[in-house]
């Protein structure tokens, strides 16, 4: 199962959490898993999102969830 990076809301800074997803097409994914009690995700589990390659502040490159597909 691929990993995508979920933007966290109300974290004070730009924070991305790796989450499991099911790839549906070349750039769409269904968000899997459960939201931890102390986090607010931009997209809920079960949502189909569009993913885009992103370089994060630490230099790591991954697929970021950017919008609802």
N, CA, C, O and CB atoms as a CASP TS submission, in Angstrom:
PFRMAT TS
TARGET T0000
AUTHOR 0000-0000-0000
METHOD Language model
MODEL 1
PARENT N/A
ATOM      1  N   UNK     1       0.862  -1.181   0.000  1.00  0.00           N
ATOM      2  CA  UNK     1       0.000   0.000   0.000  1.00  0.00           C
ATOM      3  C   UNK     1       0.901   1.234   0.000  1.00  0.00           C
ATOM      4  O   UNK     1       1.795   1.343   0.838  1.00  0.00           O
ATOM      5  CB  UNK     1      -0.977   0.004   1.240  1.00  0.00           C
ATOM      6  N   UNK     2       0.674   2.164  -0.933  1.00  0.00           N
ATOM      7  CA  UNK     2       1.538   3.346  -0.991  1.00  0.00           C
ATOM      8  C   UNK     2       1.318   4.285   0.193  1.00  0.00           C
ATOM      9  O   UNK     2       0.288   4.243   0.866  1.00  0.00           O
ATOM     10  CB  UNK     2       1.300   4.098  -2.288  1.00  0.00           C
ATOM     11  N   UNK     3       2.305   5.120   0.419  1.00  0.00           N
ATOM     12  CA  UNK     3       2.229   6.164   1.436  1.00  0.00           C
ATOM     13  C   UNK     3       2.109   7.505   0.735  1.00  0.00           C
ATOM     14  O   UNK     3       2.857   7.797  -0.198  1.00  0.00           O
ATOM     15  CB  UNK     3       3.472   6.134   2.378  1.00  0.00           C
ATOM     16  N   UNK     4       1.152   8.328   1.195  1.00  0.00           N
ATOM     17  CA  UNK     4       1.060   9.708   0.738  1.00  0.00           C
ATOM     18  C   UNK     4       1.219  10.598   1.969  1.00  0.00           C
ATOM     19  O   UNK     4       1.144  10.122   3.102  1.00  0.00           O
ATOM     20  CB  UNK     4      -0.305   9.987  -0.011  1.00  0.00           C
ATOM     21  N   UNK     5       1.437  11.876   1.740  1.00  0.00           N
ATOM     22  CA  UNK     5       1.654  12.799   2.848  1.00  0.00           C
ATOM     23  C   UNK     5       0.449  13.717   2.987  1.00  0.00           C
ATOM     24  O   UNK     5       0.051  14.405   2.047  1.00  0.00           O
ATOM     25  CB  UNK     5       2.946  13.623   2.638  1.00  0.00           C
ATOM     26  N   UNK     6      -0.113  13.709   4.175  1.00  0.00           N
ATOM     27  CA  UNK     6      -1.325  14.442   4.498  1.00  0.00           C
ATOM     28  C   UNK     6      -0.982  15.746   5.207  1.00  0.00           C
ATOM     29  O   UNK     6      -0.263  15.732   6.206  1.00  0.00           O
ATOM     30  CB  UNK     6      -2.255  13.588   5.365  1.00  0.00           C
ATOM     31  N   UNK     7      -1.493  16.888   4.699  1.00  0.00           N
ATOM     32  CA  UNK     7      -1.279  18.128   5.442  1.00  0.00           C
ATOM     33  C   UNK     7      -2.126  18.125   6.718  1.00  0.00           C
ATOM     34  O   UNK     7      -3.301  17.759   6.701  1.00  0.00           O
ATOM     35  CB  UNK     7      -1.623  19.361   4.563  1.00  0.00           C
ATOM     36  N   UNK     8      -1.506  18.536   7.810  1.00  0.00           N
ATOM     37  CA  UNK     8      -2.229  18.650   9.076  1.00  0.00           C
ATOM     38  C   UNK     8      -2.719  20.085   9.228  1.00  0.00           C
ATOM     39  O   UNK     8      -2.012  21.036   8.895  1.00  0.00           O
ATOM     40  CB  UNK     8      -1.327  18.236  10.285  1.00  0.00           C
ATOM     41  N   UNK     9      -3.932  20.224   9.733  1.00  0.00           N
ATOM     42  CA  UNK     9      -4.516  21.539   9.953  1.00  0.00           C
ATOM     43  C   UNK     9      -4.285  21.975  11.396  1.00  0.00           C
ATOM     44  O   UNK     9      -4.172  21.145  12.297  1.00  0.00           O
ATOM     45  CB  UNK     9      -6.023  21.529   9.622  1.00  0.00           C
ATOM     46  N   UNK    10      -4.219  23.259  11.597  1.00  0.00           N
ATOM     47  CA  UNK    10      -4.096  23.859  12.936  1.00  0.00           C
ATOM     48  C   UNK    10      -2.868  23.370  13.693  1.00  0.00           C
ATOM     49  O   UNK    10      -2.904  23.233  14.916  1.00  0.00           O
ATOM     50  CB  UNK    10      -5.337  23.560  13.751  1.00  0.00           C
ATOM     51  N   UNK    11      -1.777  23.107  12.968  1.00  0.00           N
ATOM     52  CA  UNK    11      -0.545  22.644  13.606  1.00  0.00           C
ATOM     53  C   UNK    11       0.407  23.797  13.908  1.00  0.00           C
ATOM     54  O   UNK    11       1.427  23.597  14.568  1.00  0.00           O
ATOM     55  CB  UNK    11       0.149  21.620  12.720  1.00  0.00           C
ATOM     56  N   UNK    12       0.087  25.009  13.430  1.00  0.00           N
ATOM     57  CA  UNK    12       0.932  26.164  13.694  1.00  0.00           C
ATOM     58  C   UNK    12       1.998  26.379  12.631  1.00  0.00           C
ATOM     59  O   UNK    12       2.371  27.518  12.349  1.00  0.00           O
ATOM     60  CB  UNK    12       1.585  26.016  15.031  1.00  0.00           C
ATOM     61  N   UNK    13       2.490  25.297  12.039  1.00  0.00           N
ATOM     62  CA  UNK    13       3.453  25.369  10.946  1.00  0.00           C
ATOM     63  C   UNK    13       3.023  24.356   9.888  1.00  0.00           C
ATOM     64  O   UNK    13       2.042  23.636  10.074  1.00  0.00           O
ATOM     65  CB  UNK    13       4.922  25.092  11.447  1.00  0.00           C
ATOM     66  N   UNK    14       3.752  24.301   8.791  1.00  0.00           N
ATOM     67  CA  UNK    14       3.452  23.332   7.744  1.00  0.00           C
ATOM     68  C   UNK    14       3.906  21.948   8.205  1.00  0.00           C
ATOM     69  O   UNK    14       5.104  21.687   8.320  1.00  0.00           O
ATOM     70  CB  UNK    14       4.140  23.726   6.401  1.00  0.00           C
ATOM     71  N   UNK    15       2.940  21.064   8.468  1.00  0.00           N
ATOM     72  CA  UNK    15       3.234  19.717   8.960  1.00  0.00           C
ATOM     73  C   UNK    15       2.551  18.712   8.048  1.00  0.00           C
ATOM     74  O   UNK    15       1.380  18.864   7.701  1.00  0.00           O
ATOM     75  CB  UNK    15       2.766  19.536  10.441  1.00  0.00           C
ATOM     76  N   UNK    16       3.298  17.679   7.664  1.00  0.00           N
ATOM     77  CA  UNK    16       2.795  16.630   6.787  1.00  0.00           C
ATOM     78  C   UNK    16       2.960  15.287   7.471  1.00  0.00           C
ATOM     79  O   UNK    16       4.040  14.972   7.971  1.00  0.00           O
ATOM     80  CB  UNK    16       3.526  16.644   5.424  1.00  0.00           C
ATOM     81  N   UNK    17       1.891  14.483   7.499  1.00  0.00           N
ATOM     82  CA  UNK    17       1.933  13.157   8.124  1.00  0.00           C
ATOM     83  C   UNK    17       1.872  12.095   7.030  1.00  0.00           C
ATOM     84  O   UNK    17       1.025  12.166   6.140  1.00  0.00           O
ATOM     85  CB  UNK    17       0.758  12.972   9.143  1.00  0.00           C
ATOM     86  N   UNK    18       2.776  11.102   7.095  1.00  0.00           N
ATOM     87  CA  UNK    18       2.655   9.989   6.150  1.00  0.00           C
ATOM     88  C   UNK    18       1.447   9.134   6.527  1.00  0.00           C
ATOM     89  O   UNK    18       1.272   8.762   7.687  1.00  0.00           O
ATOM     90  CB  UNK    18       3.953   9.128   6.132  1.00  0.00           C
ATOM     91  N   UNK    19       0.615   8.827   5.524  1.00  0.00           N
ATOM     92  CA  UNK    19      -0.562   7.989   5.745  1.00  0.00           C
ATOM     93  C   UNK    19      -0.650   6.947   4.627  1.00  0.00           C
ATOM     94  O   UNK    19      -0.155   7.165   3.521  1.00  0.00           O
ATOM     95  CB  UNK    19      -1.864   8.855   5.803  1.00  0.00           C
ATOM     96  N   UNK    20      -1.274   5.833   4.927  1.00  0.00           N
ATOM     97  CA  UNK    20      -1.478   4.805   3.917  1.00  0.00           C
ATOM     98  C   UNK    20      -2.610   5.225   2.987  1.00  0.00           C
ATOM     99  O   UNK    20      -3.552   5.906   3.392  1.00  0.00           O
ATOM    100  CB  UNK    20      -1.788   3.438   4.575  1.00  0.00           C
ATOM    101  N   UNK    21      -2.491   4.803   1.731  1.00  0.00           N
ATOM    102  CA  UNK    21      -3.511   5.120   0.749  1.00  0.00           C
ATOM    103  C   UNK    21      -3.593   3.989  -0.264  1.00  0.00           C
ATOM    104  O   UNK    21      -2.657   3.205  -0.420  1.00  0.00           O
ATOM    105  CB  UNK    21      -3.212   6.465   0.052  1.00  0.00           C
ATOM    106  N   UNK    22      -4.716   3.919  -0.941  1.00  0.00           N
ATOM    107  CA  UNK    22      -4.882   2.993  -2.045  1.00  0.00           C
ATOM    108  C   UNK    22      -4.799   3.809  -3.323  1.00  0.00           C
ATOM    109  O   UNK    22      -5.549   4.767  -3.507  1.00  0.00           O
ATOM    110  CB  UNK    22      -6.237   2.204  -1.947  1.00  0.00           C
ATOM    111  N   UNK    23      -3.876   3.423  -4.214  1.00  0.00           N
ATOM    112  CA  UNK    23      -3.743   4.148  -5.473  1.00  0.00           C
ATOM    113  C   UNK    23      -4.851   3.721  -6.415  1.00  0.00           C
ATOM    114  O   UNK    23      -5.030   2.530  -6.669  1.00  0.00           O
ATOM    115  CB  UNK    23      -2.358   3.905  -6.114  1.00  0.00           C
ATOM    116  N   UNK    24      -5.603   4.696  -6.940  1.00  0.00           N
ATOM    117  CA  UNK    24      -6.731   4.426  -7.823  1.00  0.00           C
ATOM    118  C   UNK    24      -6.391   4.683  -9.282  1.00  0.00           C
ATOM    119  O   UNK    24      -6.932   4.024 -10.170  1.00  0.00           O
ATOM    120  CB  UNK    24      -7.919   5.266  -7.421  1.00  0.00           C
ATOM    121  N   UNK    25      -5.508   5.629  -9.537  1.00  0.00           N
ATOM    122  CA  UNK    25      -5.029   5.925 -10.889  1.00  0.00           C
ATOM    123  C   UNK    25      -3.643   6.529 -10.743  1.00  0.00           C
ATOM    124  O   UNK    25      -3.069   6.512  -9.654  1.00  0.00           O
ATOM    125  CB  UNK    25      -6.007   6.901 -11.664  1.00  0.00           C
ATOM    126  N   UNK    26      -3.105   7.057 -11.824  1.00  0.00           N
ATOM    127  CA  UNK    26      -1.742   7.591 -11.788  1.00  0.00           C
ATOM    128  C   UNK    26      -1.563   8.674 -10.722  1.00  0.00           C
ATOM    129  O   UNK    26      -0.497   8.774 -10.113  1.00  0.00           O
ATOM    130  CB  UNK    26      -1.374   8.153 -13.148  1.00  0.00           C
ATOM    131  N   UNK    27      -2.605   9.486 -10.493  1.00  0.00           N
ATOM    132  CA  UNK    27      -2.451  10.582  -9.527  1.00  0.00           C
ATOM    133  C   UNK    27      -3.601  10.698  -8.527  1.00  0.00           C
ATOM    134  O   UNK    27      -3.747  11.731  -7.873  1.00  0.00           O
ATOM    135  CB  UNK    27      -2.315  11.878 -10.263  1.00  0.00           C
ATOM    136  N   UNK    28      -4.416   9.650  -8.401  1.00  0.00           N
ATOM    137  CA  UNK    28      -5.480   9.693  -7.398  1.00  0.00           C
ATOM    138  C   UNK    28      -5.336   8.546  -6.407  1.00  0.00           C
ATOM    139  O   UNK    28      -4.908   7.443  -6.747  1.00  0.00           O
ATOM    140  CB  UNK    28      -6.858   9.639  -8.072  1.00  0.00           C
ATOM    141  N   UNK    29      -5.713   8.854  -5.156  1.00  0.00           N
ATOM    142  CA  UNK    29      -5.522   7.927  -4.044  1.00  0.00           C
ATOM    143  C   UNK    29      -6.728   8.012  -3.119  1.00  0.00           C
ATOM    144  O   UNK    29      -7.329   9.076  -2.975  1.00  0.00           O
ATOM    145  CB  UNK    29      -4.207   8.239  -3.271  1.00  0.00           C
ATOM    146  N   UNK    30      -7.083   6.892  -2.493  1.00  0.00           N
ATOM    147  CA  UNK    30      -8.096   6.883  -1.433  1.00  0.00           C
ATOM    148  C   UNK    30      -7.351   6.856  -0.114  1.00  0.00           C
ATOM    149  O   UNK    30      -6.524   5.975   0.121  1.00  0.00           O
ATOM    150  CB  UNK    30      -9.084   5.656  -1.564  1.00  0.00           C
ATOM    151  N   UNK    31      -7.641   7.815   0.744  1.00  0.00           N
ATOM    152  CA  UNK    31      -7.000   7.919   2.052  1.00  0.00           C
ATOM    153  C   UNK    31      -7.477   6.771   2.929  1.00  0.00           C
ATOM    154  O   UNK    31      -8.677   6.518   3.030  1.00  0.00           O
ATOM    155  CB  UNK    31      -7.305   9.289   2.721  1.00  0.00           C
ATOM    156  N   UNK    32      -6.538   6.077   3.562  1.00  0.00           N
ATOM    157  CA  UNK    32      -6.855   4.952   4.447  1.00  0.00           C
ATOM    158  C   UNK    32      -6.465   5.308   5.885  1.00  0.00           C
ATOM    159  O   UNK    32      -5.890   6.367   6.138  1.00  0.00           O
ATOM    160  CB  UNK    32      -6.120   3.653   3.983  1.00  0.00           C
ATOM    161  N   UNK    33      -6.783   4.420   6.810  1.00  0.00           N
ATOM    162  CA  UNK    33      -6.361   4.582   8.199  1.00  0.00           C
ATOM    163  C   UNK    33      -7.340   5.381   9.023  1.00  0.00           C
ATOM    164  O   UNK    33      -8.467   5.648   8.606  1.00  0.00           O
ATOM    165  CB  UNK    33      -5.025   5.237   8.253  1.00  0.00           C
ATOM    166  N   UNK    34      -6.883   5.756  10.205  1.00  0.00           N
ATOM    167  CA  UNK    34      -7.696   6.528  11.145  1.00  0.00           C
ATOM    168  C   UNK    34      -6.928   7.767  11.568  1.00  0.00           C
ATOM    169  O   UNK    34      -5.701   7.744  11.675  1.00  0.00           O
ATOM    170  CB  UNK    34      -8.085   5.674  12.383  1.00  0.00           C
ATOM    171  N   UNK    35      -7.653   8.841  11.807  1.00  0.00           N
ATOM    172  CA  UNK    35      -7.032  10.087  12.252  1.00  0.00           C
ATOM    173  C   UNK    35      -6.722   9.978  13.737  1.00  0.00           C
ATOM    174  O   UNK    35      -7.623   9.709  14.532  1.00  0.00           O
ATOM    175  CB  UNK    35      -7.953  11.311  11.966  1.00  0.00           C
ATOM    176  N   UNK    36      -5.451  10.185  14.136  1.00  0.00           N
ATOM    177  CA  UNK    36      -5.144  10.188  15.567  1.00  0.00           C
ATOM    178  C   UNK    36      -5.960  11.268  16.285  1.00  0.00           C
ATOM    179  O   UNK    36      -6.268  12.316  15.716  1.00  0.00           O
ATOM    180  CB  UNK    36      -3.629  10.414  15.798  1.00  0.00           C
ATOM    181  N   UNK    37      -6.294  10.992  17.525  1.00  0.00           N
ATOM    182  CA  UNK    37      -7.162  11.869  18.307  1.00  0.00           C
ATOM    183  C   UNK    37      -6.650  13.309  18.387  1.00  0.00           C
ATOM    184  O   UNK    37      -7.451  14.241  18.444  1.00  0.00           O
ATOM    185  CB  UNK    37      -7.317  11.315  19.697  1.00  0.00           C
ATOM    186  N   UNK    38      -5.343  13.502  18.394  1.00  0.00           N
ATOM    187  CA  UNK    38      -4.768  14.838  18.574  1.00  0.00           C
ATOM    188  C   UNK    38      -4.396  15.526  17.254  1.00  0.00           C
ATOM    189  O   UNK    38      -3.646  16.503  17.266  1.00  0.00           O
ATOM    190  CB  UNK    38      -3.543  14.745  19.449  1.00  0.00           C
ATOM    191  N   UNK    39      -4.910  15.031  16.109  1.00  0.00           N
ATOM    192  CA  UNK    39      -4.597  15.623  14.808  1.00  0.00           C
ATOM    193  C   UNK    39      -5.869  15.985  14.048  1.00  0.00           C
ATOM    194  O   UNK    39      -6.939  15.427  14.292  1.00  0.00           O
ATOM    195  CB  UNK    39      -3.744  14.660  13.974  1.00  0.00           C
ATOM    196  N   UNK    40      -5.726  16.927  13.127  1.00  0.00           N
ATOM    197  CA  UNK    40      -6.806  17.289  12.218  1.00  0.00           C
ATOM    198  C   UNK    40      -6.236  17.225  10.805  1.00  0.00           C
ATOM    199  O   UNK    40      -5.401  18.045  10.425  1.00  0.00           O
ATOM    200  CB  UNK    40      -7.396  18.721  12.545  1.00  0.00           C
ATOM    201  N   UNK    41      -6.696  16.238  10.028  1.00  0.00           N
ATOM    202  CA  UNK    41      -6.209  16.045   8.670  1.00  0.00           C
ATOM    203  C   UNK    41      -6.990  16.926   7.705  1.00  0.00           C
ATOM    204  O   UNK    41      -8.155  17.240   7.951  1.00  0.00           O
ATOM    205  CB  UNK    41      -6.315  14.567   8.257  1.00  0.00           C
ATOM    206  N   UNK    42      -6.356  17.323   6.613  1.00  0.00           N
ATOM    207  CA  UNK    42      -7.025  18.109   5.582  1.00  0.00           C
ATOM    208  C   UNK    42      -8.088  17.295   4.855  1.00  0.00           C
ATOM    209  O   UNK    42      -9.077  17.849   4.375  1.00  0.00           O
ATOM    210  CB  UNK    42      -6.007  18.640   4.585  1.00  0.00           C
ATOM    211  N   UNK    43      -7.885  15.963   4.770  1.00  0.00           N
ATOM    212  CA  UNK    43      -8.821  15.076   4.072  1.00  0.00           C
ATOM    213  C   UNK    43      -9.094  13.853   4.940  1.00  0.00           C
ATOM    214  O   UNK    43      -8.165  13.251   5.478  1.00  0.00           O
ATOM    215  CB  UNK    43      -8.260  14.649   2.681  1.00  0.00           C
ATOM    216  N   UNK    44     -10.339  13.494   5.074  1.00  0.00           N
ATOM    217  CA  UNK    44     -10.742  12.380   5.934  1.00  0.00           C
ATOM    218  C   UNK    44     -10.448  11.033   5.287  1.00  0.00           C
ATOM    219  O   UNK    44     -10.384  10.937   4.061  1.00  0.00           O
ATOM    220  CB  UNK    44     -12.225  12.480   6.265  1.00  0.00           C
ATOM    221  N   UNK    45     -10.267   9.981   6.106  1.00  0.00           N
ATOM    222  CA  UNK    45     -10.148   8.631   5.559  1.00  0.00           C
ATOM    223  C   UNK    45     -11.360   8.316   4.677  1.00  0.00           C
ATOM    224  O   UNK    45     -12.489   8.688   4.995  1.00  0.00           O
ATOM    225  CB  UNK    45     -10.020   7.588   6.700  1.00  0.00           C
ATOM    226  N   UNK    46     -11.103   7.630   3.571  1.00  0.00           N
ATOM    227  CA  UNK    46     -12.158   7.303   2.614  1.00  0.00           C
ATOM    228  C   UNK    46     -12.275   8.312   1.487  1.00  0.00           C
ATOM    229  O   UNK    46     -12.911   8.031   0.471  1.00  0.00           O
ATOM    230  CB  UNK    46     -13.470   7.199   3.323  1.00  0.00           C
ATOM    231  N   UNK    47     -11.673   9.483   1.649  1.00  0.00           N
ATOM    232  CA  UNK    47     -11.724  10.519   0.624  1.00  0.00           C
ATOM    233  C   UNK    47     -10.767  10.180  -0.518  1.00  0.00           C
ATOM    234  O   UNK    47      -9.667   9.681  -0.281  1.00  0.00           O
ATOM    235  CB  UNK    47     -11.378  11.898   1.226  1.00  0.00           C
ATOM    236  N   UNK    48     -11.183  10.449  -1.750  1.00  0.00           N
ATOM    237  CA  UNK    48     -10.308  10.302  -2.908  1.00  0.00           C
ATOM    238  C   UNK    48      -9.637  11.643  -3.150  1.00  0.00           C
ATOM    239  O   UNK    48     -10.303  12.665  -3.318  1.00  0.00           O
ATOM    240  CB  UNK    48     -11.099   9.821  -4.176  1.00  0.00           C
ATOM    241  N   UNK    49      -8.311  11.626  -3.167  1.00  0.00           N
ATOM    242  CA  UNK    49      -7.541  12.863  -3.314  1.00  0.00           C
ATOM    243  C   UNK    49      -6.618  12.769  -4.527  1.00  0.00           C
ATOM    244  O   UNK    49      -6.273  11.682  -4.990  1.00  0.00           O
ATOM    245  CB  UNK    49      -6.721  13.150  -2.034  1.00  0.00           C
ATOM    246  N   UNK    50      -6.234  13.923  -5.018  1.00  0.00           N
ATOM    247  CA  UNK    50      -5.221  13.994  -6.062  1.00  0.00           C
ATOM    248  C   UNK    50      -3.881  14.173  -5.375  1.00  0.00           C
ATOM    249  O   UNK    50      -3.744  14.980  -4.455  1.00  0.00           O
ATOM    250  CB  UNK    50      -5.506  15.159  -7.076  1.00  0.00           C
ATOM    251  N   UNK    51      -2.895  13.415  -5.827  1.00  0.00           N
ATOM    252  CA  UNK    51      -1.554  13.499  -5.257  1.00  0.00           C
ATOM    253  C   UNK    51      -0.595  14.151  -6.234  1.00  0.00           C
ATOM    254  O   UNK    51      -0.727  14.011  -7.450  1.00  0.00           O
ATOM    255  CB  UNK    51      -1.046  12.113  -4.867  1.00  0.00           C
ATOM    256  N   UNK    52       0.366  14.862  -5.685  1.00  0.00           N
ATOM    257  CA  UNK    52       1.377  15.523  -6.505  1.00  0.00           C
ATOM    258  C   UNK    52       2.731  15.379  -5.831  1.00  0.00           C
ATOM    259  O   UNK    52       2.828  15.433  -4.605  1.00  0.00           O
ATOM    260  CB  UNK    52       1.028  17.021  -6.730  1.00  0.00           C
ATOM    261  N   UNK    53       3.771  15.197  -6.625  1.00  0.00           N
ATOM    262  CA  UNK    53       5.114  15.065  -6.053  1.00  0.00           C
ATOM    263  C   UNK    53       5.511  16.367  -5.377  1.00  0.00           C
ATOM    264  O   UNK    53       5.303  17.450  -5.924  1.00  0.00           O
ATOM    265  CB  UNK    53       6.149  14.684  -7.143  1.00  0.00           C
ATOM    266  N   UNK    54       6.083  16.255  -4.187  1.00  0.00           N
ATOM    267  CA  UNK    54       6.481  17.420  -3.397  1.00  0.00           C
ATOM    268  C   UNK    54       7.826  17.157  -2.751  1.00  0.00           C
ATOM    269  O   UNK    54       8.092  16.052  -2.279  1.00  0.00           O
ATOM    270  CB  UNK    54       5.420  17.756  -2.323  1.00  0.00           C
ATOM    271  N   UNK    55       8.671  18.174  -2.730  1.00  0.00           N
ATOM    272  CA  UNK    55       9.918  18.113  -1.989  1.00  0.00           C
ATOM    273  C   UNK    55       9.683  18.826  -0.661  1.00  0.00           C
ATOM    274  O   UNK    55       9.339  20.008  -0.637  1.00  0.00           O
ATOM    275  CB  UNK    55      11.108  18.759  -2.797  1.00  0.00           C
ATOM    276  N   UNK    56       9.868  18.109   0.436  1.00  0.00           N
ATOM    277  CA  UNK    56       9.615  18.663   1.762  1.00  0.00           C
ATOM    278  C   UNK    56      10.839  19.404   2.281  1.00  0.00           C
ATOM    279  O   UNK    56      11.914  19.320   1.687  1.00  0.00           O
ATOM    280  CB  UNK    56       9.215  17.555   2.740  1.00  0.00           C
ATOM    281  N   UNK    57      10.685  20.124   3.379  1.00  0.00           N
ATOM    282  CA  UNK    57      11.752  20.978   3.907  1.00  0.00           C
ATOM    283  C   UNK    57      13.021  20.212   4.269  1.00  0.00           C
ATOM    284  O   UNK    57      14.106  20.793   4.297  1.00  0.00           O
ATOM    285  CB  UNK    57      11.257  21.711   5.119  1.00  0.00           C
ATOM    286  N   UNK    58      12.894  18.910   4.546  1.00  0.00           N
ATOM    287  CA  UNK    58      14.080  18.106   4.876  1.00  0.00           C
ATOM    288  C   UNK    58      14.739  17.509   3.639  1.00  0.00           C
ATOM    289  O   UNK    58      15.706  16.755   3.748  1.00  0.00           O
ATOM    290  CB  UNK    58      13.703  16.991   5.836  1.00  0.00           C
ATOM    291  N   UNK    59      14.208  17.849   2.449  1.00  0.00           N
ATOM    292  CA  UNK    59      14.765  17.345   1.196  1.00  0.00           C
ATOM    293  C   UNK    59      14.121  16.062   0.719  1.00  0.00           C
ATOM    294  O   UNK    59      14.357  15.639  -0.413  1.00  0.00           O
ATOM    295  CB  UNK    59      16.227  17.128   1.348  1.00  0.00           C
ATOM    296  N   UNK    60      13.313  15.432   1.555  1.00  0.00           N
ATOM    297  CA  UNK    60      12.639  14.197   1.164  1.00  0.00           C
ATOM    298  C   UNK    60      11.585  14.501   0.103  1.00  0.00           C
ATOM    299  O   UNK    60      10.931  15.542   0.160  1.00  0.00           O
ATOM    300  CB  UNK    60      11.993  13.509   2.393  1.00  0.00           C
ATOM    301  N   UNK    61      11.419  13.606  -0.856  1.00  0.00           N
ATOM    302  CA  UNK    61      10.429  13.760  -1.908  1.00  0.00           C
ATOM    303  C   UNK    61       9.346  12.706  -1.707  1.00  0.00           C
ATOM    304  O   UNK    61       9.651  11.538  -1.463  1.00  0.00           O
ATOM    305  CB  UNK    61      11.081  13.637  -3.320  1.00  0.00           C
ATOM    306  N   UNK    62       8.091  13.109  -1.808  1.00  0.00           N
ATOM    307  CA  UNK    62       6.994  12.169  -1.655  1.00  0.00           C
ATOM    308  C   UNK    62       5.762  12.684  -2.364  1.00  0.00           C
ATOM    309  O   UNK    62       5.786  13.757  -2.967  1.00  0.00           O
ATOM    310  CB  UNK    62       6.694  11.919  -0.180  1.00  0.00           C
ATOM    311  N   UNK    63       4.693  11.925  -2.294  1.00  0.00           N
ATOM    312  CA  UNK    63       3.420  12.300  -2.902  1.00  0.00           C
ATOM    313  C   UNK    63       2.558  12.984  -1.841  1.00  0.00           C
ATOM    314  O   UNK    63       2.214  12.388  -0.820  1.00  0.00           O
ATOM    315  CB  UNK    63       2.689  11.051  -3.503  1.00  0.00           C
ATOM    316  N   UNK    64       2.219  14.239  -2.105  1.00  0.00           N
ATOM    317  CA  UNK    64       1.394  15.009  -1.173  1.00  0.00           C
ATOM    318  C   UNK    64      -0.055  15.010  -1.628  1.00  0.00           C
ATOM    319  O   UNK    64      -0.339  15.150  -2.818  1.00  0.00           O
ATOM    320  CB  UNK    64       1.913  16.452  -1.048  1.00  0.00           C
ATOM    321  N   UNK    65      -0.975  14.852  -0.677  1.00  0.00           N
ATOM    322  CA  UNK    65      -2.400  14.983  -0.953  1.00  0.00           C
ATOM    323  C   UNK    65      -2.685  16.472  -1.104  1.00  0.00           C
ATOM    324  O   UNK    65      -2.496  17.241  -0.162  1.00  0.00           O
ATOM    325  CB  UNK    65      -3.282  14.333   0.187  1.00  0.00           C
ATOM    326  N   UNK    66      -3.146  16.888  -2.301  1.00  0.00           N
ATOM    327  CA  UNK    66      -3.282  18.331  -2.540  1.00  0.00           C
ATOM    328  C   UNK    66      -4.719  18.814  -2.700  1.00  0.00           C
ATOM    329  O   UNK    66      -5.006  19.981  -2.434  1.00  0.00           O
ATOM    330  CB  UNK    66      -2.515  18.701  -3.759  1.00  0.00           C
ATOM    331  N   UNK    67      -5.640  17.925  -3.136  1.00  0.00           N
ATOM    332  CA  UNK    67      -7.021  18.353  -3.323  1.00  0.00           C
ATOM    333  C   UNK    67      -7.915  17.128  -3.448  1.00  0.00           C
ATOM    334  O   UNK    67      -7.438  16.019  -3.686  1.00  0.00           O
ATOM    335  CB  UNK    67      -7.158  19.262  -4.570  1.00  0.00           C
ATOM    336  N   UNK    68      -9.213  17.341  -3.286  1.00  0.00           N
ATOM    337  CA  UNK    68     -10.180  16.268  -3.495  1.00  0.00           C
ATOM    338  C   UNK    68     -10.268  16.010  -4.984  1.00  0.00           C
ATOM    339  O   UNK    68     -10.355  16.946  -5.778  1.00  0.00           O
ATOM    340  CB  UNK    68     -11.582  16.628  -2.899  1.00  0.00           C
ATOM    341  N   UNK    69     -10.246  14.754  -5.362  1.00  0.00           N
ATOM    342  CA  UNK    69     -10.304  14.391  -6.789  1.00  0.00           C
ATOM    343  C   UNK    69     -11.736  14.176  -7.218  1.00  0.00           C
ATOM    344  O   UNK    69     -11.991  13.864  -8.382  1.00  0.00           O
ATOM    345  CB  UNK    69      -9.474  13.124  -7.071  1.00  0.00           C
TER
END
